[in-house]
Amino acid sequence: MLVGNIFAVFSNVYSSSEGLYPIFQENSLQQDLDAIYKYRDEKKYDVAIERLSDLIIESKRLNEYDYTFHGYNMLSVIYHEINDTVPSLAYAKSALEFAKLSKNDTLISWGYNNLAASLSTNPNTRKQALEYYKNSLEIQQELNSGVFLDAALNIAELYGKEENFVMMYPYLKKATESYDHSFNYHNDPLIYLNISWGDYYKALDIKAKALEYYAEAFKLIERDNMTPLALEFYERYAAYLNENNYSDKAFNVQQQYLKHYKIREKTLEKETVKLALARAETEELRRQRNEAEMQQQLLDQDLRRKKIQFILLGSILALLSLFLAYLFYSEKLRLGLINNLKRNNKNLLKAKNLAEKSERAKSKFFSTLSHEMRTPLYGVTGIISLLEKRSEFDAFKEEIGSLKFSADHLLDIINDLLDLSKLEDESFSLINKRFNIQLLAEDLVSSFDQNSLKSSECTLVCEIDSSVPEFVIGDARRVSQVLLNILGNAIKFTPKGKIVLRMRGEELEENKFKIYFEVQDDGIGIPRELQESIFDEFSQLEELQKTEAVSESKGTGLGLPIVKKLLQKMDSQITLKSSVGKGSTFLFDINFEKDLNPNSQQERTTKPSSLGISNLKGLRCLIVDDNKINRLVTKRVLENLGVITFEAQNGEEALERAKKHYFDFILMDINMPGMNGYETTQAIRIFDKLIPIIALTAAEATFIKKAAQHSGMNDIVTKPYNVDDLSSVISKHVQIRNLITSC
């Protein structure tokens, strides 16, 4: 019983009894295929075969391989129905080849199934048939399209022929479960299911079940007038009925067998069918011959091409010999260059690592140096400030002023070193906030007092164009730092004349605003050959500073390099125009974000509010510092503010005092032997969550801010500090503590 070859063609193609083919688009090939199915159903094999030959030729010409598949597949079915298995097998193989060319998984599944059906008739090829059936079933299950699993039924039948009924049952059950009783199949698979279940129960010697399924299959075959299946099934069905003493039923089945046999013989006796079969075979042979001739022509062309290639190859080999000799020489030379390159790369990598190590050491050195210098400098500046305010030292005011000026200059040098170190750190970032850029420029110009200009007879002017907005969003501190350094440099090299800061604006797209800055002076100017070097670190124009009129203060040579690096962080570049004796002009521009809330008000920068505390008089403070001079300076500063002070020279002593006494706030040093400031703060926070603890340190605040917050400190003040700033910070946190405790 060749279930697959008959069933797969129709059950998967037809969707209803009306003969529609929704899998394909309507075209001339589809119309031909529809007609062929109709002729085949009407047993008009001669017409169907002729039309199939035309379909195969036309579909090959158009590369419509799905229709070529159906053509060969139908030929395989027809030859099987007339019991000619050799061409049936050949056409089934051709059908599978074109199914694969179509890259249609459904057609490939049918191709495997139908080829396996042809192979299953021969016991020697059943193993191959089983493999193809399983390939078909695997594709059907992956598609999960809801169609009947005919491959599972065929596998069950094949195991039945091998009398392996243990393996037959699961596949037969799987096929039965895929059958949809509501679907109108063209070639009803229920017939094949009944026959297979009958075979299964017959093998198990459950006669009642076997006869029940066989009887249902017989009824359905007669209903659908399926002559090929009747000829294959009725003889063994009649024999089984006779074995079980149902001779009347067996006689009836035998009579129906003879009827179907006569129908097939009558069909095959037609000359037109024989001629059609002959023509089909002849046409297929002609197609194969044409393909062979084409292959031969291709081989001849290939031979001629190979002769030409052989001649060319000889020429190429001669050239290749010369080339190989040259290549050998080049390769030897290249290997020498590669070895040199490797050595150079190794040396460069070593130099790079050394440079990075040196850069890290420099940054660490600057940071350590700034801290170590700020600590004693805090004592110097603090004592100077105290001496300034004592009347008994009025006679030494000039000396104290000079001392203060020197201390401030030293602090500027330290700050420059630290700024340069931070700018080379990848963690550096800009802090963009809303600020009044016009007010910032005016305040900077006015901040250069007589002390700054006393050594030169120059004036400072600020010219702001109306195109400059009042408020922008950017890093005001860094913009101020850039302008301060450029203006300070202009003052140093302008003995007399005029220094002008000019600003103009340009509105850009996407909420951006560009402001152009220009600082022009009437100073001594800079020679062209020295103009690039002034932006190098520690560079000083000693030739120019030999001029007596120039300020004696040489500085560190870090101001303009800091300007250059800051502007690079802001995606900007500084340019210089200068002529000796005519002055210099520094130009740069910065992109700011637009202020999207122009109606908001902002006053001139004021000191932080004291949050309601008018002074610090009467407050109790614990000063924690391992440096005796620092404690003395801080104590004198606070006592001048009316604060009652207490001292602790290390963390352990501070912890004991905080446990036993009440303090309004604590000023905590960070670097102390034993318990450092962070550890001491964490220990105090265990029993006192609210007391304000303010770090008073010579280290740069940005390096310790996160650690201070994590330990529980409220704020940071960097030494040397401004007394008003210190007072404001203390007032703010004391007031916050008072507000919390009063709630």
Stockholm file with secondary structure:
# STOCKHOLM 1.0

chainA/1-743         MLVGNIFAVFSNVYSSSEGLYPIFQENSLQQDLDAIYKYRDEKKYDVAIERLSDLIIESKRLNEYDYTFHGYNMLSVIYHEINDTVPSLAYAKSALEFAKLSKNDTLISWGYNNLAASLSTNPNTRKQALEYYKNSLEIQQELNSGVFLDAALNIAELYGKEENFVMMYPYLKKATESYDHSFNYHNDPLIYLNISWGDYYKALDIKAKALEYYAEAFKLIERDNMTPLALEFYERYAAYLNENNYSDKAFNVQQQYLKHYKIREKTLEKETVKLALARAETEELRRQRNEAEMQQQLLDQDLRRKKIQFILLGSILALLSLFLAYLFYSEKLRLGLINNLKRNNKNLLKAKNLAEKSERAKSKFFSTLSHEMRTPLYGVTGIISLLEKRSEFDAFKEEIGSLKFSADHLLDIINDLLDLSKLEDESFSLINKRFNIQLLAEDLVSSFDQNSLKSSECTLVCEIDSSVPEFVIGDARRVSQVLLNILGNAIKFTPKGKIVLRMRGEELEENKFKIYFEVQDDGIGIPRELQESIFDEFSQLEELQKTEAVSESKGTGLGLPIVKKLLQKMDSQITLKSSVGKGSTFLFDINFEKDLNPNSQQERTTKPSSLGISNLKGLRCLIVDDNKINRLVTKRVLENLGVITFEAQNGEEALERAKKHYFDFILMDINMPGMNGYETTQAIRIFDKLIPIIALTAAEATFIKKAAQHSGMNDIVTKPYNVDDLSSVISKHVQIRNLITSC
#=GR chainA/1-743 SS CCHHHHHHHHHTTCSSTTCCCTTSCCSHHHHHHHHHHHHHHTTCHHHHHHHHHHHHHHHHHTTCHHHHHHHHHHHHHHHHHTTCHHHHHHHHHHHHHHHHHHTCHHHHHHHHHHHHHHHTTSGGGHHHHHHHHHHHHHHHHHHTCCCCCHHHHHHHHHHHHTTCHHHHHHHHHHHHHHCCTTSCCSSCHHHHHHHHHHHHHHHTTCHHHHHHHHHHHHHHHHHHTCHHHHHHHHHHHHHHHHHTTCHHHHHHHHHHHHHHHHHHHHHHHCHHHHHHHHHHHHHHHHHHHHHHHHHHHHHHHHHHHHHHHHHHHHHHHHHHHHHHHHHHHHHHHHHHHHHHHHHHHHHHHHHHHHHHHHHHHHHHHHHHHHHHHHHHHHHHHHHHHHHHTCGGGGGGHHHHHHHHHHHHHHHHHHHHHHHHHHHTSTTCCCCCEEEEHHHHHHHHHHHCCHHHHTTSEEEEEEEECTTSCSEEEECHHHHHHHHHHHHHHHHHTCSEEEEEEEEEEEECSSSEEEEEEEEEECSCCCCGGGTTGGGSTTCCCHHHHTSTTSCSCCCCSCHHHHHHHHHHHTTCCCEEEEETTTEEEEEEEEEEEECSCTTSCCCSCCCCCCTTCCCCTTCEEEEECSCHHHHHHHHHHHHHTTCEEEEESSHHHHHHHHHHSCCSEEEECSCCSSSCHHHHHHHHHHHCSSSCEEEEESSCHHHHHHHHHHHTCCEEEESSCCHHHHHHHHHHHHHHHHHHHHC
#=GC SS_cons         CCHHHHHHHHHTTCSSTTCCCTTSCCSHHHHHHHHHHHHHHTTCHHHHHHHHHHHHHHHHHTTCHHHHHHHHHHHHHHHHHTTCHHHHHHHHHHHHHHHHHHTCHHHHHHHHHHHHHHHTTSGGGHHHHHHHHHHHHHHHHHHTCCCCCHHHHHHHHHHHHTTCHHHHHHHHHHHHHHCCTTSCCSSCHHHHHHHHHHHHHHHTTCHHHHHHHHHHHHHHHHHHTCHHHHHHHHHHHHHHHHHTTCHHHHHHHHHHHHHHHHHHHHHHHCHHHHHHHHHHHHHHHHHHHHHHHHHHHHHHHHHHHHHHHHHHHHHHHHHHHHHHHHHHHHHHHHHHHHHHHHHHHHHHHHHHHHHHHHHHHHHHHHHHHHHHHHHHHHHHHHHHHHHHTCGGGGGGHHHHHHHHHHHHHHHHHHHHHHHHHHHTSTTCCCCCEEEEHHHHHHHHHHHCCHHHHTTSEEEEEEEECTTSCSEEEECHHHHHHHHHHHHHHHHHTCSEEEEEEEEEEEECSSSEEEEEEEEEECSCCCCGGGTTGGGSTTCCCHHHHTSTTSCSCCCCSCHHHHHHHHHHHTTCCCEEEEETTTEEEEEEEEEEEECSCTTSCCCSCCCCCCTTCCCCTTCEEEEECSCHHHHHHHHHHHHHTTCEEEEESSHHHHHHHHHHSCCSEEEECSCCSSSCHHHHHHHHHHHCSSSCEEEEESSCHHHHHHHHHHHTCCEEEESSCCHHHHHHHHHHHHHHHHHHHHC
//
